[in-house]
Amino acid sequence: MHTVAVLALDRVIPFDLSTPIEVFTRTRLPDGSPGYRIRVCAEHPEIDAGAFTLRAPWGLDGLREADTIIVPGTAAVTEPLSPAVRDALRTAAGNGTRIASICSGTFPLAATGLLDGLRATTHWVAAKALADAHPDIDVDPDVLYVDNGQILTSAGAAAGLDLCLHMIRRDYGSAVAAHAARLSVTPLEREGGQAQFIVHDYTPVPRGSALEPLLTWLRENLASDLSLADIAAHAGMSTRTLIRRFREQTGSTPLQWLHRARVRQAQHLLETTEHSVERIAAQVGFGSPTAFRDRFKRTTGVSPHAYRRTFGRRTAARHRARVGPVRVAGPPG
């Protein structure tokens, strides 16, 4: 039987800890037998899990016989990794054990050096911090998970479920994984990546910046057909100077900034209106619906229709109809 060791680090995130336990425990092979044996391991018997303290039945020695080690997310990403944990994970990797992280669990895994030179992901909120702290890692904030073979990483929260189902499919095939997905009431494969959940807001600039009036004008004229020359003329600069100023103050080019601003406005319209995709494309300044769909998918990872299915107000209305009115509990009696 395949043994999965879930490593509970201090200040572990309970959701990330429970996800692999629940998914792998419920996995059944075609003959009805369990596919996995689960061990919860920790350096110390008691672990701070935020709202509560938990006790792990296995120490770090429980990692030695594991076929797979899962590193759940932790709120202690800025704290140094224990040498004992680091050595245990490096030894396991040297022995060929598969190691996967969920959400901010990528940070302790990165601290072992096992991700150096590899592509990896984490929750999009923490992606920049991971890239800054570990420049040898190719951080991809737009995907749900990354499979490097022996080492795997996943994004936040529900992406850990996607990763677990992916590993089940690798171990036992699609039929077993599909059954595990049904038990978890989730699709075996979700459309898109975590980019669709990122708020693609405007790149901030310091208040009082020389670019602030220009950015305000651009936001007010997203629907206009603006070229680089048009933007430079409004700013009273040469195109070369404009590009240099944009890179210095926003980290992008004027047209890149404009594309992201248009996609952000399109997200808002898809969420709050029932306008057609063609109408929204025109409202946010794309020359054609095809160009809009292409840019939107490249930025968010999903099509405008898929984004609306997930975040649109009709989706919210259907959810309210299913669950009924939300009731706020008052004091007893």
C-alpha positions, -999 to +999 in steps of 0.1 A: +000+000+000+012+035-009+022+054+023+015+092+024+031+111+052+016+145+059+042+167+076+026+191+102+049+221+107+044+246+134+015+270+127+002+246+101-029+258+081-056+233+091-074+233+057-041+224+039-034+197+065-068+181+062-071+181+024-046+153+017-058+133+047-094+133+036-087+128-002-062+100+002-080+083+031-112+080+009-094+067-022-105+032-031-091+008-057-114-011-081-116-041-056-127-018-028-094-018-009-078+014+003-052+029-020-032+048+007-020+045+042-018+080+059+006+092+086+006+126+102+041+134+112+057+163+131+090+172+147+073+177+181+043+158+194+022+190+197+017+214+168+003+249+169-026+249+143-038+285+150-073+280+164-063+248+182-034+225+190-031+191+175-011+160+184+008+141+157+011+103+162+043+101+142+076+119+145+100+127+117+110+090+116+076+085+100+089+101+069+115+074+063+091+047+049+068+071+031+063+069-007+049+104-007+054+133+017+030+162+017+041+196+032+009+216+039+009+254+042+021+272+073+016+307+086+053+307+097+068+312+062+093+338+074+107+317+102+138+295+096+132+259+088+142+235+115+175+217+106+159+184+116+130+190+092+153+202+064+176+171+068+146+147+069+131+161+037+165+162+019+172+126+030+138+115+017+143+132-016+177+115-019+160+082-014+135+089-042+105+098-021+079+120-039+075+153-021+046+178-027+037+211-011+003+228-007-001+266-007+026+282+015+041+248+021+062+257-009+083+280+014+096+253+038+102+231+008+121+259-009+142+263+022+156+228+017+170+237-017+151+210-034+132+235-056+163+252-069+164+253-107+128+240-108+094+256-117+071+259-087+040+277-076+023+288-044-007+310-035-007+339-058-006+364-029+027+349-018+043+343-052+063+375-053+077+368-018+087+333-028+104+346-060+122+373-040+134+349-013+144+322-037+156+336-070+168+302-081+132+290-083+111+297-115+079+308-097+047+305-118+018+323-100-007+314-127-011+277-124-029+254-099+000+231-095+034+222-110+045+185-114+083+182-118+082+144-114+095+138-079+088+173-066+054+189-069+039+222-057+004+236-056-013+270-052-036+279-023-065+262-007-085+242-032-055+238-055-042+213-029-072+192-038-064+194-075-028+183-067-039+153-046-063+141-074-035+145-099-012+123-078-039+097-074-043+096-112-005+092-115-005+063-090-037+044-100-051+058-132-080+081-142-109+058-130-096+057-094-089+094-095-124+102-109-140+082-081-120+101-055-130+134-072-167+124-070-163+116-033-148+151-029-176+167-049-151+183-073-142+179-110-111+158-117-098+187-137-107+223-132-107+248-161-080+274-160-054+282-133-053+304-103-048+335-125-085+337-129-088+343-091-061+371-091-074+406-089-056+421-119-056+456-105-038+486-117-001+487-109+003+512-080+025+542-084+036+565-056+011+593-048+022+625-065+041+606-092+046+623-125+027+595-141-004+597-119-024+622-141-015+601-172-027+569-155-059+586-145-065+597-181-058+562-193-084+547-169-109+572-182-102+564-218-099+526-218-125+523-246-105+546-269-082+533-296-049+544-281-015+538-296+018+543-279+022+576-299-012+588-287-003+581-250+031+598-255+015+629-271-010+633-243+019+630-217+040+655-237+069+630-239+087+611-266+078+575-268+113+565-256+110+587-225+074+575-219+085+538-219+115+545-196+092+564-171+066+536-172+093+509-165+107+529-137+074+536-119+052+506-129+075+479-139+057+475-173+053+493-206+025+517-213+007+492-236+011+463-211-003+485-184-032+495-207-040+458-215-041+448-179-063+478-170-087+468-198-088+432-186-095+444-150-124+465-163-137+435-183-136+413-152-157+439-134-182+440-163-184+402-166-191+400-128-217+428-126-235+430-159-251+407-184-236+425-214-224+403-242-188+395-246-188+414-279-202+445-262-177+443-233-148+439-258-159+473-273-165+489-239-129+482-228-112+492-260-104+460-279-106+462-316-124+429-320-140+402-298-113+378-309-085+400-297-104+405-264-109+368-259-072+361-266-059+388-243-084+379-215-074+343-216-037+350-217-041+372-186-065+352-165-061+317-178-097+312-188-121+325-214-145+354-207-175+330-207-157+307-182-149+337-159-185+348-160-197+313-151-175+314-120-179+350-109-210+365-126-240+377-107-262+350-122-239+324-106-243+342-073-281+344-078-283+307-085-263+300-054-286+321-033-316+303-048-301+269-038-291+278-003-319+302+006-316+334+025-286+338+048-297+339+084-276+356+110-278+338+143-288+359+173-280+353+209-296+321+224-331+324+238 
